[in-house]
């Protein structure tokens, strides 16, 4: 029996808006495009089945759909590819242009709406590709992210050929070998007026020489995302002066040859009203300043900055935070190289004038084999999203506690509001009691005048208990004066505090509750 032809619904389809058509085929759009790819678009149309509702949609003669409806479907398909695909992937629009002449005309007539780009990547014959397609924006991708292979030697000529079109280059994402780096350094610098995404990651750190001028491009006024990893780029601040629309700036593993002053960095950041993420990481502490600068008379206001991560020496950080204000900042992560003395008054002032980094109720000290951190935040379940973490890269336990205590006491007003304090150490080789003195712990406790509950993990329990016991021989109420609950996560025999508890039992003072829990602290999700 011959199949019956579907009824002609052309007049009805023409009266539907693009939004209504999309809503009716939203659940089956993948089905539609699987048929498009197979070129099953004959004049009889296609039937659609909604997998979510189980309904069969009415027959539609796809060639009779209006242009605006077809474009809406194409754009919907693009959005699905962007939503579920890699963030740096160019959506596959090429196949649609081969279906028919009308589709090809519609797609090429709407390059901005459909975000059409040409991808130059491994194996792409760049010169032939750019000649046979319209003059669309070019995305150059050869490694540069985890899971993507670096460019091979045969790719380097194609990369140079693609960079010969600076007016069309929308994205540059490269993993740099020594060979490719030398070729790029030899290129004549020129403006890249369409560049929005720029990512360079070094694969041969330590072998790359510093560039005497800007790398690749002398200006990029539309740049929004800039990532550099292990790239010696001392003229970066000069380049940043042309990138006032930056949203993300990430500078990873800055080598000594790529050092630039904090004053020049702050100057280049001023006026970046759209910058949301700032990441500055030096590869080593070798780039030290000869003198400390005076705070500027006028600070740059980064009104949109919400995330700030810094990894370097405290002197550099001091000069940066002294020159900026970040009213919207709610995530601040600092890693400092180990130093004999930490003098960070500007860091304290910076935090004090950042609204979302003040008034925290919870602090967590974490000791690891290669460093120590102090994090302050709001307890789980609160609406406040601010988060501040300070990490110091040092190994000996006494240095860890002493360094954190030095910084906390310089920001005593910040820590004086904390009511919940957690102290946690990883399960490394147990340290001897003589490896850390009592004064370091007592100095660390000094600014925590409002702490009501203290939780200590099993590894650090004996050290804290020994310090508290020694404090009972002096003015015991000066050590954590508001403490009401002391909880050790381990054996009572390893952390006795009878003398401390007895000394605190004064007639006008509430009872101090001491508890010993047998399970590891991390099982209760106490640390974030």
C-alpha positions, 0 to 999 in steps of 0.5 A: 500500500502506498503511503498517503501524502501529508496534508499541505499546511503551508498557509497555516505555517506561514501564520506562525511566529518564529517563537511559536514554531520553536516552542512546538519543535523544541523537544524534537529539534535534534530529530529535525537536524539529523534529517537535515544532515541526511538531506531528507528535505524533499517537497513532502516534508518531514514528520516530527515525534516529541520524545518528551510528550510522546506526541507526533507533531503535524507534518511541515513542509520545511521548504515552505517555512519563512526565512525568519523561522528558518533562521530562528531554527538555525540559531536555536541549533547554534545555541544548543551546540554552545550550551552543551559543547566545549566553550572554545568550540566553533559550532558546525554550521558548514554542513547546513550550507550544503543542503540547498542554495536557499539555506546557504544564502540565508546563513551567509546573509546572517553571519552575526546573528548565527555567529559564523566563524572559520576555525583554523586548527590542526590539519587545516589548510589555512590559505585555501580555507580562507580563500574559498569561504566568505570573509568571516571571523577567524578562530585560531586554535592549536592547543593552549587548554588541557586535553588539546594537543600542541601545534606540530611543526607542520602547523606553524606555517598555517598559524603564521598564515592565519595571523596574516588576517588581523582584521578578521582574527576573533580568537587566538589560542596557542600552546607555544613551543620554542620554535613557534615562539621565535617565529611569532616574536619575529612578526611585525606587530599590528592592530587586531581590531576584532580580537576578543579571546587571546590565550597563549600557554608556554610549553618550554618555560625557561627557554623563552626569551623576553619580548622587547615589544608587545607580542603579536599585536600592538593593540586589541580594543575589543579584547575581552578574555586574556590568558597568558601562561609562562609567557615573558611579556614585560610590555604587558601593561603597555598592551593592556592600555588598549584593552579597556573592555577586558572581562577576564585577565589571567596571568599564570606562572609569570617568569622573571624575564616577564616582570613588570612593576605593580605601578604599571599594572595598576595604571593599565587596569584603571578604567577597566570597568568591565573586568570581573576576574583578575589572576596574577601568579608569579613563577618564583619570588625572584622578582623583588622590589628594591623599595616599597612605594608610597600609596597613590593619591588616587586609586583605580576603581575596578567596579565589576571585579568579583574574583581576585587571585594573587600568587607572589611576594607580599611587597608586590601585593601591597603595591597592587592593593594600595592602588585599587578599590574593588567594591564588588569583590567577593572572592579573594585568594592570596598565595604568598611565598615564604618570607622572614617578615610579612609586613602587609598594612595595605592588605589590611586596608584593602580588605577593610574597604571591601564590603563583602570581605568584612564581617565573617563569622567563620575561620579555618586554619589548614596546615599541609606539608607544603604550606598553611592557609587561613580562610574566612567565610560565612557558615554554611547556609547563610546568604553572604557569598564573600570568601577570603583565603590566605595561603603561605608556602612554607613547610615547618609547622612552627613557620606556618603558625608564626607566619599566619599569626603575624598576618592575622594580628596585622588585621586583628579587626577582621578576625575579631568578629570570628565566632567559629574557628576550625584548626585542621592538619593533614595526616602527614608524619607526626611532628615532635612537640619541640618542633613548635613552641607555645608562643606561636599558637598563643600569638595566633589566638590573640586576634580571635577575641569573639570565638565561641567554638573551636574545633581541632583535628587529631593531628594538631590536637596535641599542639593546641592542647599543650599551648592552652595548658601552658596559658593556664599559668598566666592570664588565661582569660586573655586567650580566646576569652569568649570560648564556650565550646572546645572540641577535639577530634581524636583521643582525649589522652592525646589532647588533655586540657584539664588545667586550662578548663579549671583555670577558666572556671571563674564565678562570673564566667560561663562553663567551658564545654570540652568534647572529644569526638572519635571520628575524623573531622573531615567526615562531618563536612566542617571544612570548606 
